[in-house]
Every structure is written in C-alpha cells, then in structure tokens.
Amino acid sequence: MPITAQHVRETLGAYLAEHPHEKDALSSIGEVADAAGSAIASRKEFRGHVTAGAALLRPDGRVLTIEHRALGQWLLPGGHVEESDNTLVAAAMRELAEETGIMPEQTEPDRGAPLHIDVHAIPANSAKGEPEHLHFDFRYLFRTTVDAVELQEEEVANYSWQFADTLTAEPLRSRIMAAAR
C-alpha cells in the first residue's frame, strides 16, 4: 500500500512531539497533506511532496554522503517515494540500497521516528516540465558496520564517509553527532 497522507501526518506528529519548536517551520507539510491528501507522496504534486533520506552512521562516527550527479552536491542518500513504499522509513531504506548498494540486512534503523525533517525548495526543471516546488524530506538514521559501497552511477557520482562534525546543515549535524556518541 502506498504512503498515505495519514501516515505523513502521524510521522510528522511523532517528530513534532520530540521537536515542538519546529512546528511553525514544518506547518506547510500539514497544509499540503490536508489539501493534496495521499497525492502528497506523488512527485507530480507541485505544492510539495514527501521524500525520504538516510543518514547512515558507522561505529567510528562517520556518516555516508554521496555526490548527487544532477545537482552536483554532496548529500545524504535519498529521493522520491515510490508506489511500492508503504512507510517513509522503508522509502529511506530503499533509496539507500538503490543509491549505494548497502542492503537492508546490512543496516539497523536507529528508531521509528525521523531524525530530522527538512522543507526545501526545488528549482523549476523545464526539461521535466516541473515548476518550482517543495520537498518535505523525512530523514532517518540507520547504523551499519559496512564500508563497501556500490554506487548507482546514473544518479550518484561519488561517495565519502565523513565525520559527522563536517556536515554543515543544522540541526541534522548536531543530531547525527549526538547519535555517534
């Protein structure tokens, strides 16, 4: 069963129970979920749609980053949800496996709730017929002991295991650093 607006609302609610000070910054997610319903999981919902990301942490305190080929930026593995995804954490794990070759049995989810939720604008893409829109990125923490990565070269140009303190995005950086302790 695909991801529903109810699942998005429940996941957001669990996150906000831990981070109530982010309620205003994340209010657009609830607004779009109310207006779009389960289309909030569709990449064709241009008011905004959910995406899922994975912060993969090794015992040595390093987190996996990938160089996104199209964007030319270093990011956490992640991307759009698919019809086959039934939860946001499952979508994050699928994206991690697709982009890095690290399989679910090689990881352990840290917990059920997202580590971080980020709302950011995606620029218009005339080649794809997409106007500027929002991504509601639900980021989950996973743990692993593996080092080997097998990149999906269509989307990913390179990878690096970085110490969490080298990440620049807050509060993601602080939360991964705390998890690494």
C-alpha positions as protocol buffer text, in pm:
chain_id: "A"
residue {
  index: 1
  type: MET
  ca { x: 0 y: 0 z: 0 }
}
residue {
  index: 2
  type: PRO
  ca { x: 146 y: 339 z: -94 }
}
residue {
  index: 3
  type: ILE
  ca { x: 228 y: 608 z: 158 }
}
residue {
  index: 4
  type: THR
  ca { x: -86 y: 789 z: 272 }
}
residue {
  index: 5
  type: ALA
  ca { x: -146 y: 1142 z: 394 }
}
residue {
  index: 6
  type: GLN
  ca { x: -243 y: 987 z: 728 }
}
residue {
  index: 7
  type: HIS
  ca { x: 98 y: 818 z: 755 }
}
residue {
  index: 8
  type: VAL
  ca { x: 268 y: 1150 z: 674 }
}
residue {
  index: 9
  type: ARG
  ca { x: 60 y: 1330 z: 940 }
}
residue {
  index: 10
  type: GLU
  ca { x: 131 y: 1060 z: 1202 }
}
residue {
  index: 11
  type: THR
  ca { x: 504 y: 1061 z: 1126 }
}
residue {
  index: 12
  type: LEU
  ca { x: 512 y: 1440 z: 1142 }
}
residue {
  index: 13
  type: GLY
  ca { x: 319 y: 1430 z: 1471 }
}
residue {
  index: 14
  type: ALA
  ca { x: 566 y: 1183 z: 1627 }
}
residue {
  index: 15
  type: TYR
  ca { x: 854 y: 1406 z: 1515 }
}
residue {
  index: 16
  type: LEU
  ca { x: 693 y: 1725 z: 1648 }
}
residue {
  index: 17
  type: ALA
  ca { x: 630 y: 1555 z: 1984 }
}
residue {
  index: 18
  type: GLU
  ca { x: 1010 y: 1543 z: 2018 }
}
residue {
  index: 19
  type: HIS
  ca { x: 1080 y: 1877 z: 1845 }
}
residue {
  index: 20
  type: PRO
  ca { x: 781 y: 2106 z: 1916 }
}
residue {
  index: 21
  type: HIS
  ca { x: 988 y: 2418 z: 1843 }
}
residue {
  index: 22
  type: GLU
  ca { x: 986 y: 2317 z: 1472 }
}
residue {
  index: 23
  type: LYS
  ca { x: 606 y: 2326 z: 1439 }
}
residue {
  index: 24
  type: ASP
  ca { x: 592 y: 2658 z: 1251 }
}
residue {
  index: 25
  type: ALA
  ca { x: 879 y: 2569 z: 1017 }
}
residue {
  index: 26
  type: LEU
  ca { x: 706 y: 2242 z: 921 }
}
residue {
  index: 27
  type: SER
  ca { x: 348 y: 2370 z: 903 }
}
residue {
  index: 28
  type: SER
  ca { x: 347 y: 2358 z: 522 }
}
residue {
  index: 29
  type: ILE
  ca { x: 364 y: 1977 z: 535 }
}
residue {
  index: 30
  type: GLY
  ca { x: 33 y: 1952 z: 718 }
}
residue {
  index: 31
  type: GLU
  ca { x: -123 y: 2217 z: 494 }
}
residue {
  index: 32
  type: VAL
  ca { x: -27 y: 2029 z: 177 }
}
residue {
  index: 33
  type: ALA
  ca { x: -131 y: 1695 z: 328 }
}
residue {
  index: 34
  type: ASP
  ca { x: -474 y: 1843 z: 406 }
}
residue {
  index: 35
  type: ALA
  ca { x: -511 y: 1987 z: 55 }
}
residue {
  index: 36
  type: ALA
  ca { x: -350 y: 1709 z: -151 }
}
residue {
  index: 37
  type: GLY
  ca { x: -440 y: 1401 z: 51 }
}
residue {
  index: 38
  type: SER
  ca { x: -232 y: 1100 z: -43 }
}
residue {
  index: 39
  type: ALA
  ca { x: -107 y: 1284 z: -353 }
}
residue {
  index: 40
  type: ILE
  ca { x: 147 y: 1431 z: -108 }
}
residue {
  index: 41
  type: ALA
  ca { x: 350 y: 1117 z: -189 }
}
residue {
  index: 42
  type: SER
  ca { x: 338 y: 1186 z: -565 }
}
residue {
  index: 43
  type: ARG
  ca { x: 626 y: 1361 z: -734 }
}
residue {
  index: 44
  type: LYS
  ca { x: 359 y: 1527 z: -952 }
}
residue {
  index: 45
  type: GLU
  ca { x: 216 y: 1716 z: -653 }
}
residue {
  index: 46
  type: PHE
  ca { x: 381 y: 2052 z: -710 }
}
residue {
  index: 47
  type: ARG
  ca { x: 257 y: 2228 z: -397 }
}
residue {
  index: 48
  type: GLY
  ca { x: 505 y: 1992 z: -232 }
}
residue {
  index: 49
  type: HIS
  ca { x: 564 y: 1621 z: -180 }
}
residue {
  index: 50
  type: VAL
  ca { x: 742 y: 1391 z: 60 }
}
residue {
  index: 51
  type: THR
  ca { x: 1087 y: 1249 z: 0 }
}
residue {
  index: 52
  type: ALA
  ca { x: 1293 y: 1021 z: 222 }
}
residue {
  index: 53
  type: GLY
  ca { x: 1660 y: 1025 z: 316 }
}
residue {
  index: 54
  type: ALA
  ca { x: 1903 y: 809 z: 510 }
}
residue {
  index: 55
  type: ALA
  ca { x: 2179 y: 918 z: 744 }
}
residue {
  index: 56
  type: LEU
  ca { x: 2395 y: 605 z: 759 }
}
residue {
  index: 57
  type: LEU
  ca { x: 2629 y: 605 z: 1058 }
}
residue {
  index: 58
  type: ARG
  ca { x: 2924 y: 374 z: 1125 }
}
residue {
  index: 59
  type: PRO
  ca { x: 3058 y: 297 z: 1476 }
}
residue {
  index: 60
  type: ASP
  ca { x: 3361 y: 520 z: 1407 }
}
residue {
  index: 61
  type: GLY
  ca { x: 3131 y: 825 z: 1387 }
}
residue {
  index: 62
  type: ARG
  ca { x: 3141 y: 861 z: 1010 }
}
residue {
  index: 63
  type: VAL
  ca { x: 2829 y: 921 z: 805 }
}
residue {
  index: 64
  type: LEU
  ca { x: 2786 y: 831 z: 437 }
}
residue {
  index: 65
  type: THR
  ca { x: 2747 y: 1118 z: 191 }
}
residue {
  index: 66
  type: ILE
  ca { x: 2701 y: 1090 z: -183 }
}
residue {
  index: 67
  type: GLU
  ca { x: 2771 y: 1329 z: -467 }
}
residue {
  index: 68
  type: HIS
  ca { x: 2442 y: 1372 z: -650 }
}
residue {
  index: 69
  type: ARG
  ca { x: 2523 y: 1375 z: -1021 }
}
residue {
  index: 70
  type: ALA
  ca { x: 2241 y: 1604 z: -1142 }
}
residue {
  index: 71
  type: LEU
  ca { x: 2269 y: 1855 z: -857 }
}
residue {
  index: 72
  type: GLY
  ca { x: 2648 y: 1844 z: -826 }
}
residue {
  index: 73
  type: GLN
  ca { x: 2613 y: 1849 z: -446 }
}
residue {
  index: 74
  type: TRP
  ca { x: 2715 y: 1625 z: -159 }
}
residue {
  index: 75
  type: LEU
  ca { x: 2401 y: 1496 z: 13 }
}
residue {
  index: 76
  type: LEU
  ca { x: 2269 y: 1212 z: 221 }
}
residue {
  index: 77
  type: PRO
  ca { x: 2131 y: 922 z: 15 }
}
residue {
  index: 78
  type: GLY
  ca { x: 1760 y: 964 z: -54 }
}
residue {
  index: 79
  type: GLY
  ca { x: 1494 y: 1061 z: -300 }
}
residue {
  index: 80
  type: HIS
  ca { x: 1131 y: 1036 z: -404 }
}
residue {
  index: 81
  type: VAL
  ca { x: 896 y: 781 z: -257 }
}
residue {
  index: 82
  type: GLU
  ca { x: 750 y: 514 z: -485 }
}
residue {
  index: 83
  type: GLU
  ca { x: 413 y: 339 z: -507 }
}
residue {
  index: 84
  type: SER
  ca { x: 572 y: 27 z: -355 }
}
residue {
  index: 85
  type: ASP
  ca { x: 682 y: 214 z: -40 }
}
residue {
  index: 86
  type: ASN
  ca { x: 439 y: 170 z: 249 }
}
residue {
  index: 87
  type: THR
  ca { x: 627 y: 384 z: 507 }
}
residue {
  index: 88
  type: LEU
  ca { x: 868 y: 674 z: 491 }
}
residue {
  index: 89
  type: VAL
  ca { x: 1138 y: 478 z: 676 }
}
residue {
  index: 90
  type: ALA
  ca { x: 1103 y: 197 z: 420 }
}
residue {
  index: 91
  type: ALA
  ca { x: 1139 y: 453 z: 140 }
}
residue {
  index: 92
  type: ALA
  ca { x: 1457 y: 587 z: 302 }
}
residue {
  index: 93
  type: MET
  ca { x: 1599 y: 235 z: 328 }
}
residue {
  index: 94
  type: ARG
  ca { x: 1508 y: 157 z: -35 }
}
residue {
  index: 95
  type: GLU
  ca { x: 1675 y: 477 z: -155 }
}
residue {
  index: 96
  type: LEU
  ca { x: 1987 y: 396 z: 50 }
}
residue {
  index: 97
  type: ALA
  ca { x: 2005 y: 48 z: -105 }
}
residue {
  index: 98
  type: GLU
  ca { x: 1941 y: 173 z: -460 }
}
residue {
  index: 99
  type: GLU
  ca { x: 2198 y: 452 z: -448 }
}
residue {
  index: 100
  type: THR
  ca { x: 2474 y: 278 z: -251 }
}
residue {
  index: 101
  type: GLY
  ca { x: 2422 y: -98 z: -278 }
}
residue {
  index: 102
  type: ILE
  ca { x: 2407 y: -123 z: 102 }
}
residue {
  index: 103
  type: MET
  ca { x: 2125 y: -368 z: 168 }
}
residue {
  index: 104
  type: PRO
  ca { x: 1867 y: -352 z: 450 }
}
residue {
  index: 105
  type: GLU
  ca { x: 2016 y: -657 z: 620 }
}
residue {
  index: 106
  type: GLN
  ca { x: 2346 y: -463 z: 649 }
}
residue {
  index: 107
  type: THR
  ca { x: 2182 y: -179 z: 841 }
}
residue {
  index: 108
  type: GLU
  ca { x: 1983 y: -125 z: 1154 }
}
residue {
  index: 109
  type: PRO
  ca { x: 1726 y: 154 z: 1183 }
}
residue {
  index: 110
  type: ASP
  ca { x: 1805 y: 368 z: 1486 }
}
residue {
  index: 111
  type: ARG
  ca { x: 1439 y: 430 z: 1571 }
}
residue {
  index: 112
  type: GLY
  ca { x: 1097 y: 467 z: 1409 }
}
residue {
  index: 113
  type: ALA
  ca { x: 1072 y: 846 z: 1407 }
}
residue {
  index: 114
  type: PRO
  ca { x: 1270 y: 1064 z: 1167 }
}
residue {
  index: 115
  type: LEU
  ca { x: 1597 y: 1211 z: 1289 }
}
residue {
  index: 116
  type: HIS
  ca { x: 1520 y: 1531 z: 1101 }
}
residue {
  index: 117
  type: ILE
  ca { x: 1258 y: 1674 z: 865 }
}
residue {
  index: 118
  type: ASP
  ca { x: 1362 y: 1941 z: 619 }
}
residue {
  index: 119
  type: VAL
  ca { x: 1147 y: 2155 z: 390 }
}
residue {
  index: 120
  type: HIS
  ca { x: 1332 y: 2297 z: 93 }
}
residue {
  index: 121
  type: ALA
  ca { x: 1251 y: 2443 z: -248 }
}
residue {
  index: 122
  type: ILE
  ca { x: 1339 y: 2257 z: -566 }
}
residue {
  index: 123
  type: PRO
  ca { x: 1403 y: 2481 z: -866 }
}
residue {
  index: 124
  type: ALA
  ca { x: 1186 y: 2455 z: -1176 }
}
residue {
  index: 125
  type: ASN
  ca { x: 1304 y: 2200 z: -1433 }
}
residue {
  index: 126
  type: SER
  ca { x: 1171 y: 2282 z: -1780 }
}
residue {
  index: 127
  type: ALA
  ca { x: 1319 y: 1962 z: -1926 }
}
residue {
  index: 128
  type: LYS
  ca { x: 1091 y: 1760 z: -1696 }
}
residue {
  index: 129
  type: GLY
  ca { x: 801 y: 2007 z: -1710 }
}
residue {
  index: 130
  type: GLU
  ca { x: 827 y: 2070 z: -1337 }
}
residue {
  index: 131
  type: PRO
  ca { x: 763 y: 2408 z: -1176 }
}
residue {
  index: 132
  type: GLU
  ca { x: 944 y: 2512 z: -860 }
}
residue {
  index: 133
  type: HIS
  ca { x: 805 y: 2309 z: -572 }
}
residue {
  index: 134
  type: LEU
  ca { x: 878 y: 2195 z: -218 }
}
residue {
  index: 135
  type: HIS
  ca { x: 1033 y: 1873 z: -94 }
}
residue {
  index: 136
  type: PHE
  ca { x: 936 y: 1754 z: 252 }
}
residue {
  index: 137
  type: ASP
  ca { x: 1242 y: 1542 z: 329 }
}
residue {
  index: 138
  type: PHE
  ca { x: 1196 y: 1290 z: 611 }
}
residue {
  index: 139
  type: ARG
  ca { x: 1548 y: 1182 z: 715 }
}
residue {
  index: 140
  type: TYR
  ca { x: 1607 y: 864 z: 914 }
}
residue {
  index: 141
  type: LEU
  ca { x: 1914 y: 742 z: 1100 }
}
residue {
  index: 142
  type: PHE
  ca { x: 2048 y: 396 z: 1022 }
}
residue {
  index: 143
  type: ARG
  ca { x: 2355 y: 225 z: 1165 }
}
residue {
  index: 144
  type: THR
  ca { x: 2597 y: -8 z: 986 }
}
residue {
  index: 145
  type: THR
  ca { x: 2939 y: -168 z: 1015 }
}
residue {
  index: 146
  type: VAL
  ca { x: 2998 y: -200 z: 640 }
}
residue {
  index: 147
  type: ASP
  ca { x: 3245 y: 7 z: 440 }
}
residue {
  index: 148
  type: ALA
  ca { x: 3186 y: -113 z: 84 }
}
residue {
  index: 149
  type: VAL
  ca { x: 2961 y: 94 z: -137 }
}
residue {
  index: 150
  type: GLU
  ca { x: 2838 y: 8 z: -487 }
}
residue {
  index: 151
  type: LEU
  ca { x: 2713 y: 329 z: -647 }
}
residue {
  index: 152
  type: GLN
  ca { x: 2412 y: 371 z: -873 }
}
residue {
  index: 153
  type: GLU
  ca { x: 2614 y: 561 z: -1131 }
}
residue {
  index: 154
  type: GLU
  ca { x: 2315 y: 715 z: -1315 }
}
residue {
  index: 155
  type: GLU
  ca { x: 2241 y: 936 z: -1014 }
}
residue {
  index: 156
  type: VAL
  ca { x: 2549 y: 918 z: -792 }
}
residue {
  index: 157
  type: ALA
  ca { x: 2897 y: 1033 z: -897 }
}
residue {
  index: 158
  type: ASN
  ca { x: 3094 y: 954 z: -580 }
}
residue {
  index: 159
  type: TYR
  ca { x: 3069 y: 876 z: -209 }
}
residue {
  index: 160
  type: SER
  ca { x: 3254 y: 961 z: 109 }
}
residue {
  index: 161
  type: TRP
  ca { x: 3242 y: 855 z: 473 }
}
residue {
  index: 162
  type: GLN
  ca { x: 3262 y: 1189 z: 659 }
}
residue {
  index: 163
  type: PHE
  ca { x: 3290 y: 1256 z: 1029 }
}
residue {
  index: 164
  type: ALA
  ca { x: 2954 y: 1393 z: 1141 }
}
residue {
  index: 165
  type: ASP
  ca { x: 3110 y: 1719 z: 1258 }
}
residue {
  index: 166
  type: THR
  ca { x: 3199 y: 1804 z: 895 }
}
residue {
  index: 167
  type: LEU
  ca { x: 2831 y: 1822 z: 796 }
}
residue {
  index: 168
  type: THR
  ca { x: 2710 y: 2179 z: 769 }
}
residue {
  index: 169
  type: ALA
  ca { x: 2329 y: 2154 z: 788 }
}
residue {
  index: 170
  type: GLU
  ca { x: 2188 y: 2213 z: 1135 }
}
residue {
  index: 171
  type: PRO
  ca { x: 2018 y: 2062 z: 1328 }
}
residue {
  index: 172
  type: LEU
  ca { x: 2098 y: 1748 z: 1126 }
}
residue {
  index: 173
  type: ARG
  ca { x: 2470 y: 1778 z: 1208 }
}
residue {
  index: 174
  type: SER
  ca { x: 2414 y: 1803 z: 1584 }
}
residue {
  index: 175
  type: ARG
  ca { x: 2167 y: 1516 z: 1588 }
}
residue {
  index: 176
  type: ILE
  ca { x: 2399 y: 1282 z: 1399 }
}
residue {
  index: 177
  type: MET
  ca { x: 2689 y: 1383 z: 1624 }
}
residue {
  index: 178
  type: ALA
  ca { x: 2478 y: 1304 z: 1931 }
}
residue {
  index: 179
  type: ALA
  ca { x: 2384 y: 966 z: 1785 }
}
residue {
  index: 180
  type: ALA
  ca { x: 2751 y: 893 z: 1717 }
}
residue {
  index: 181
  type: ARG
  ca { x: 2842 y: 936 z: 2086 }
}
